[in-house]
Amino acid sequence: MGEPRYVAIADDLASRFVRGRWAVGDLLPPEPDLAAEYSVSRETLRRALKRLERAGLISRRKGTGTRLERVTPVNEFAAKLGSVEELTQYGKDAVREILSVVSVTVGQPLAVATGLPEGATRTCVTSVRRDPAHPDEAVSWAKVYLEPQDAQVIAADLGDSTRLISDLIEARTGRTVERVVQQVRAVAVPEEGAQLLGAAPGSLGLEFVRRYYDTSGALFEVTVSTHAGDRFVYETVLERR
């Protein structure tokens, strides 16, 4: 299977930058013109431009257009992650145990913590992940906030699958993860999750907040997972590219 069309377009544009088709500082043709030139949809063209923007080659500003900033990628360090699953650091084999599925209204504290709109209705899935080798000890305790319609279509899969919830949503709805924003911070383990994690309430833990965005930029899932701080190490490998 060949590379995605948007990757090929990004690579072709990058090669044109190197050949001097546009000078640094020039504006590229408008998106409709580029999409027509490559015979693709505006969405596909935007994904290609986003790829170039992440490499530091172009900048995009509403009302101004797309400007060529440089012809070689920015020399940067990148996190070496082979898949979204690797963000969890405990792999696909950890068994998910669903504790509850309830409807919640996003209050102000939750909105601040997750980025979800205050007053919105979300389905909250509370679960733990267990290592099959140590089933009596939870690896993590998590609350996942989903669009109610997404939660409904994956309800039958939740208990039996080890796959990430975002994968289940993609399989059932076709909604694709474009970007995951992860924040990590030290927290006091709340009483609700302490016993499940085998930790003392208020002891040190690590909290991961992951926001999942689809190709339209919509935030469709937020996962808040907590790990006991004395047993969990999060490692990231940075490689120069």
Secondary structure, DSSP 8 states (H G I E B T S, - for coil): ----HHHHHHHHHHHHHHTTSS-TT-B---HHHHHHHHT--HHHHHHHHHHHHHTTSEEEETTTEEEE--SS----EEE--SSGGGGGSS-TTSEEEEEEEEEEE--HHHHHHH---TT-EEEEEEEEEEETTEEEEEEEEEEEEE-HHHHHHHHHHHTT--S-HHHHHHHHH---EEEEEEEEEEEE--HHHHHHHT--TT-EEEEEEEEEEETTS-EEEEEEEEEETTT------EEE-
